Amino acid sequence: MRVLAGFRWITALLLALSLPMLADEAKPSQKKAATRHDILFVCDCGESCACTTVGVKAGSCKCGKDLVAHHVLKVEGDEALVCGCPAGCTCKLDPTDATKCGCGKAVRRVSLKGSGIYFCNCGGSCACNTFQAKPGKCNCGMALKKAD
């Protein structure tokens, strides 16, 4: 009986000690979300604003307002098609209406020209949606192009 009680106590102790380690395993998904490469920060002042600021990090646009994170749906040439959803969005283009995101919000075209952002543009129209501040390779294996 004592052996069984001792075994239960040791099992409970090991389980209690392993719980914090199991909780730490959830952190990679948080880290992965923080390192997404399909988010652009864009001036969101409206159509009347001539500011064309775009970046891969949060900041302020030329007109002084904060840049807003947008999920990139696709790249066509030197333009990114972005959804109006928050940065955590994983929507796709609406297959029946290319002017809308799968969530129903309007798709916005953002020019990358002059931004200096490195992006994937495999074949002129790309859905890899990889954007970085530095040169590198896309998940598809192609070298990232600099937006001059």
One Martini backbone bead per residue (centre of mass of N, CA, C, O) as a GRO file, in nm:
protein
  148
    1MET     BB    1   0.057   0.064  -0.020
    2ARG     BB    2   0.301   0.253   0.002
    3VAL     BB    3   0.392   0.226  -0.290
    4LEU     BB    4   0.136   0.342  -0.420
    5ALA     BB    5   0.149   0.620  -0.276
    6GLY     BB    6   0.431   0.696  -0.383
    7PHE     BB    7   0.359   0.681  -0.682
    8ARG     BB    8   0.139   0.900  -0.678
    9TRP     BB    9   0.319   1.129  -0.573
   10ILE     BB   10   0.526   1.126  -0.805
   11THR     BB   11   0.327   1.167  -1.037
   12ALA     BB   12   0.216   1.439  -0.937
   13LEU     BB   13   0.488   1.587  -0.935
   14LEU     BB   14   0.561   1.549  -1.236
   15LEU     BB   15   0.310   1.686  -1.346
   16ALA     BB   16   0.354   1.964  -1.209
   17LEU     BB   17   0.640   2.011  -1.347
   18SER     BB   18   0.536   1.981  -1.659
   19LEU     BB   19   0.329   2.210  -1.713
   20PRO     BB   20   0.516   2.454  -1.777
   21MET     BB   21   0.639   2.318  -2.031
   22LEU     BB   22   0.374   2.297  -2.191
   23ALA     BB   23   0.317   2.605  -2.197
   24ASP     BB   24   0.577   2.681  -2.367
   25GLU     BB   25   0.478   2.539  -2.639
   26ALA     BB   26   0.282   2.787  -2.722
   27LYS     BB   27   0.487   3.013  -2.815
   28PRO     BB   28   0.552   2.963  -3.120
   29SER     BB   29   0.279   3.068  -3.228
   30GLN     BB   30   0.326   3.355  -3.130
   31LYS     BB   31   0.589   3.397  -3.285
   32LYS     BB   32   0.477   3.338  -3.565
   33ALA     BB   33   0.272   3.574  -3.568
   34ALA     BB   34   0.503   3.797  -3.531
   35THR     BB   35   0.652   3.675  -3.819
   36ARG     BB   36   0.495   3.780  -4.034
   37HIS     BB   37   0.510   3.843  -4.415
   38ASP     BB   38   0.183   3.954  -4.482
   39ILE     BB   39   0.244   4.253  -4.374
   40LEU     BB   40   0.127   4.589  -4.411
   41PHE     BB   41   0.204   4.930  -4.363
   42VAL     BB   42  -0.051   5.182  -4.399
   43CYS     BB   43  -0.195   5.442  -4.514
   44ASP     BB   44  -0.537   5.551  -4.369
   45CYS     BB   45  -0.664   5.849  -4.458
   46GLY     BB   46  -0.759   5.821  -4.751
   47GLU     BB   47  -0.834   5.940  -5.071
   48SER     BB   48  -0.740   6.249  -5.011
   49CYS     BB   49  -0.466   6.130  -4.963
   50ALA     BB   50  -0.119   6.148  -5.092
   51CYS     BB   51  -0.012   5.938  -4.922
   52THR     BB   52   0.236   5.645  -4.973
   53THR     BB   53   0.290   5.493  -4.721
   54VAL     BB   54   0.507   5.200  -4.674
   55GLY     BB   55   0.554   4.900  -4.460
   56VAL     BB   56   0.689   4.641  -4.223
   57LYS     BB   57   0.636   4.859  -4.000
   58ALA     BB   58   0.552   5.035  -3.760
   59GLY     BB   59   0.424   5.384  -3.783
   60SER     BB   60   0.458   5.677  -3.968
   61CYS     BB   61   0.339   5.894  -4.181
   62LYS     BB   62   0.386   6.178  -4.365
   63CYS     BB   63   0.106   6.298  -4.227
   64GLY     BB   64   0.137   6.170  -3.904
   65LYS     BB   65   0.005   5.904  -3.906
   66ASP     BB   66  -0.069   5.595  -3.842
   67LEU     BB   67   0.003   5.296  -3.936
   68VAL     BB   68  -0.172   5.023  -4.095
   69ALA     BB   69  -0.250   4.703  -4.077
   70HIS     BB   70  -0.224   4.468  -4.360
   71HIS     BB   71  -0.341   4.210  -4.544
   72VAL     BB   72  -0.202   4.018  -4.789
   73LEU     BB   73  -0.323   3.866  -5.094
   74LYS     BB   74  -0.150   4.011  -5.334
   75VAL     BB   75   0.071   4.036  -5.623
   76GLU     BB   76   0.095   4.304  -5.877
   77GLY     BB   77   0.379   4.364  -5.951
   78ASP     BB   78   0.400   4.681  -5.763
   79GLU     BB   79   0.135   4.560  -5.620
   80ALA     BB   80  -0.072   4.545  -5.337
   81LEU     BB   81  -0.325   4.339  -5.209
   82VAL     BB   82  -0.546   4.454  -4.956
   83CYS     BB   83  -0.695   4.414  -4.656
   84GLY     BB   84  -0.908   4.563  -4.399
   85CYS     BB   85  -0.808   4.389  -4.197
   86PRO     BB   86  -0.653   4.286  -3.956
   87ALA     BB   87  -0.343   4.139  -3.901
   88GLY     BB   88  -0.482   3.844  -3.824
   89CYS     BB   89  -0.559   3.790  -4.096
   90THR     BB   90  -0.657   3.506  -4.350
   91CYS     BB   91  -0.760   3.592  -4.603
   92LYS     BB   92  -0.902   3.587  -4.924
   93LEU     BB   93  -0.992   3.614  -5.221
   94ASP     BB   94  -1.268   3.656  -5.390
   95PRO     BB   95  -1.373   3.434  -5.638
   96THR     BB   96  -1.625   3.635  -5.746
   97ASP     BB   97  -1.460   3.912  -5.629
   98ALA     BB   98  -1.162   4.098  -5.679
   99THR     BB   99  -1.264   4.357  -5.486
  100LYS     BB  100  -1.275   4.129  -5.261
  101CYS     BB  101  -1.280   3.980  -4.975
  102GLY     BB  102  -1.382   3.701  -4.802
  103CYS     BB  103  -1.514   3.911  -4.578
  104GLY     BB  104  -1.616   4.175  -4.777
  105LYS     BB  105  -1.395   4.358  -4.809
  106ALA     BB  106  -1.217   4.585  -4.954
  107VAL     BB  107  -0.980   4.612  -5.195
  108ARG     BB  108  -0.643   4.732  -5.189
  109ARG     BB  109  -0.414   4.930  -5.360
  110VAL     BB  110  -0.051   4.912  -5.321
  111SER     BB  111   0.227   5.084  -5.367
  112LEU     BB  112   0.586   4.991  -5.377
  113LYS     BB  113   0.711   5.223  -5.494
  114GLY     BB  114   0.995   5.347  -5.322
  115SER     BB  115   1.008   5.169  -5.042
  116GLY     BB  116   1.236   4.920  -5.028
  117ILE     BB  117   1.089   4.668  -5.041
  118TYR     BB  118   1.087   4.324  -5.004
  119PHE     BB  119   0.955   4.097  -5.260
  120CYS     BB  120   0.742   3.875  -5.400
  121ASN     BB  121   0.744   3.806  -5.783
  122CYS     BB  122   0.628   3.543  -5.913
  123GLY     BB  123   0.536   3.609  -6.237
  124GLY     BB  124   0.393   3.908  -6.153
  125SER     BB  125   0.196   3.705  -5.989
  126CYS     BB  126   0.150   3.682  -5.631
  127ALA     BB  127   0.082   3.459  -5.323
  128CYS     BB  128   0.311   3.462  -5.102
  129ASN     BB  129   0.345   3.727  -4.927
  130THR     BB  130   0.650   3.849  -4.910
  131PHE     BB  131   0.791   4.076  -4.660
  132GLN     BB  132   1.088   4.293  -4.637
  133ALA     BB  133   1.369   4.493  -4.541
  134LYS     BB  134   1.544   4.257  -4.652
  135PRO     BB  135   1.713   4.051  -4.807
  136GLY     BB  136   1.596   3.738  -4.968
  137LYS     BB  137   1.385   3.459  -4.932
  138CYS     BB  138   1.133   3.282  -5.024
  139ASN     BB  139   0.935   3.008  -4.977
  140CYS     BB  140   0.963   2.942  -5.299
  141GLY     BB  141   1.295   3.040  -5.350
  142MET     BB  142   1.296   3.322  -5.427
  143ALA     BB  143   1.411   3.618  -5.478
  144LEU     BB  144   1.383   3.919  -5.358
  145LYS     BB  145   1.237   4.219  -5.447
  146LYS     BB  146   1.302   4.552  -5.504
  147ALA     BB  147   1.135   4.851  -5.434
  148ASP     BB  148   1.209   5.138  -5.647
   0.00000   0.00000   0.00000
